[in-house]
Amino acid sequence: MKGYVLFTALLSATSLYGQSARDIVMAADSKMRGKTSLAEIVIQTVRPAWSREMSIKTWMKGSDLAMILIKLPVKDKGIVFLKRKLEVWNWTPSLEKLIKLPPSMMSQSWMGTDFTNDDLVRESSIINDYNHSFLQDTTIDGRSCYVIEMLPKKDAPVVWGKLTVCIDKQDYLELYSRFYDEDGLLVNTMVASDVRIMDGRLIPTRFEMIPAGKPNQKTVMIYKTVIYNRQIDDGFFTTESMKSINQ
């Protein structure tokens, strides 16, 4: 009888959520990423006394391969970042210098923005490097959302000590995320908005990364175009391609 009661309780929990917290995070990640994606993005870095704008182009394939090309401003034009499985590389054409970024640099600012190197190339995996659990549901912009806490697995190569994400129940849109350090202190909040259809897929197209305790400071990432699920050969994601991609 005790076994039957336990089985019934587990069955009820499964019916309540339908999917595990990990499944939902995976669905949201897949919704934004696709099997492959090619995107044109504008990044606005805002500070109390100044602001600047950057244009980039990204190619991504699965969770292991990514290329980021800076197109503007002119002084940074041609700088390329490559992720290939667990390796991250940077090519600076003006110096003709290729650098392999060590894991210690993943938590550092990407090109002076409020995004980290890890945020852009996702060296760590939000699916495999964290344990996922449900918190109390919430509503964002009229959308009912799961709230999921992600705690890093032991010895996982991650930047954050904890994340909480809010994912829309209907369309699996990650609308709100909080990033915490190892001491549990809030570091950044990311707010996604301007939900629209891009290449037949409903996604947020505006992401604001807001650092805690720094008034009038944020970085805004705006997707101008996204093309999903087109063929990109693995051979494109090489250090040799980095040097010729802007030619």
Sequence and secondary structure as in RCSB ss.txt:
>XXXX:A:sequence
MKGYVLFTALLSATSLYGQSARDIVMAADSKMRGKTSLAEIVIQTVRPAWSREMSIKTWMKGSDLAMILIKLPVK
DKGIVFLKRKLEVWNWTPSLEKLIKLPPSMMSQSWMGTDFTNDDLVRESSIINDYNHSFLQDTTIDGRSCYVIEM
LPKKDAPVVWGKLTVCIDKQDYLELYSRFYDEDGLLVNTMVASDVRIMDGRLIPTRFEMIPAGKPNQKTVMIYKT
VIYNRQIDDGFFTTESMKSINQ
>XXXX:A:secstr
 HHHHHHHHHHHHHHHHSS HHHHHHHHHHHHH SEEEEEEEEEEE SS EEEEEEEEEEETTTEEEEEEEESGG
GTT EEEEETTEEEEEETTTTEEEE  GGGTTSBSTTSSSBHHHHH  S TTTSEEEEEEEEEEETTEEEEEEEE
EE TT   S SEEEEEEETTT  EEEEEEE TTS EEEEEEEEEEEEETTEEEEEEEEEEETT TT EEEEEEEE
EEES    GGGSSHHHHHHTT 
